[in-house]
Amino acid sequence: MIVRWETDHDYVLVHIHQDMLGDWIFSRAWGQIGTQFGGLKHQLADTLAQAHMWLEDETTIQASRGFRKVLEVADNTPEGQEAMRQLSLLDTV
């Protein structure tokens, strides 16, 4: 699952996925739209339910900061693949 929030200048993107060992990973990227300024953090969740709880918390936080949700897709869709491509660019910075 991939969820993205934006303001006029900033974005936050969350990706919940399972790694090759079956562990659930909660990845969070943030930054300024149109620049490479930002960051990326990965957290290991004990369960998928915990990762979804973190996503609910993130949704609340971003709404309180004035961000609007602009994307919520499965990561195997074309939109999800494009979001993953953008996320992978941050791994190389």
C-alpha positions as CSV (number, residue, x, y, z in Angstrom):
1,M,0.0,0.0,0.0
2,I,1.2,3.5,-0.9
3,V,-0.3,6.7,0.5
4,R,0.9,10.2,-0.4
5,W,-0.1,13.6,1.2
6,E,0.8,17.0,-0.2
7,T,0.7,20.7,0.5
8,D,1.6,23.3,-2.1
9,H,5.3,22.8,-1.3
10,D,5.8,19.5,0.6
11,Y,4.9,15.9,0.5
12,V,4.9,12.8,2.7
13,L,4.7,9.3,1.2
14,V,4.2,6.1,3.2
15,H,4.8,2.6,1.8
16,I,3.7,-0.5,3.7
17,H,5.2,-3.7,2.3
18,Q,6.6,-7.1,3.2
19,D,10.3,-7.9,2.7
20,M,11.7,-11.2,1.4
21,L,11.8,-12.6,5.0
22,G,8.1,-11.9,5.5
23,D,8.6,-8.9,7.8
24,W,6.4,-5.9,7.5
25,I,8.2,-2.6,6.7
26,F,6.7,0.9,7.1
27,S,8.7,3.3,4.9
28,R,8.1,7.0,5.2
29,A,9.6,9.6,2.8
30,W,9.1,13.3,3.0
31,G,10.4,16.4,1.4
32,Q,9.9,19.5,-0.8
33,I,8.0,18.9,-4.1
34,G,10.3,19.3,-7.1
35,T,13.6,19.1,-5.1
36,Q,15.7,16.3,-3.7
37,F,15.4,17.8,-0.2
38,G,13.9,15.4,2.2
39,G,14.4,12.1,4.0
40,L,13.5,8.5,4.1
41,K,13.0,6.3,7.2
42,H,12.2,2.6,7.4
43,Q,10.6,0.9,10.5
44,L,10.0,-2.8,11.1
45,A,6.5,-3.5,12.3
46,D,5.7,-6.5,14.4
47,T,2.5,-7.1,12.4
48,L,0.6,-5.8,9.5
49,A,-1.9,-4.5,12.0
50,Q,0.8,-2.4,13.7
51,A,1.8,-0.9,10.3
52,H,-1.8,0.0,9.6
53,M,-2.0,1.7,13.1
54,W,1.1,3.7,12.2
55,L,-0.6,4.7,8.9
56,E,-3.7,5.9,10.8
57,D,-1.5,7.9,13.1
58,E,0.3,9.4,10.1
59,T,-3.0,10.3,8.5
60,T,-4.1,12.2,11.6
61,I,-0.7,14.0,11.9
62,Q,-0.7,15.1,8.2
63,A,-4.3,16.3,8.3
64,S,-3.5,18.4,11.4
65,R,-0.6,19.9,9.4
66,G,-2.8,20.9,6.4
67,F,-1.7,18.1,4.1
68,R,-4.3,16.5,1.8
69,K,-4.2,12.9,0.7
70,V,-3.5,12.8,-3.1
71,L,-2.8,9.1,-3.6
72,E,-3.8,5.7,-2.0
73,V,-3.0,2.7,-4.2
74,A,-1.7,-0.8,-4.1
75,D,2.0,-0.9,-4.9
76,N,1.5,-3.3,-7.8
77,T,-0.6,-0.8,-9.8
78,P,1.0,1.6,-12.4
79,E,0.4,4.5,-10.0
80,G,2.0,2.6,-7.2
81,Q,5.0,1.6,-9.4
82,E,5.5,5.3,-10.3
83,A,5.4,6.2,-6.6
84,M,7.9,3.5,-5.8
85,R,10.2,4.8,-8.6
86,Q,10.2,8.2,-6.9
87,L,10.8,6.6,-3.5
88,S,13.8,4.6,-4.8
89,L,15.4,7.9,-6.0
90,L,15.7,8.9,-2.3
91,D,17.6,5.7,-1.4
92,T,20.5,6.8,-3.7
93,V,20.8,10.4,-2.2
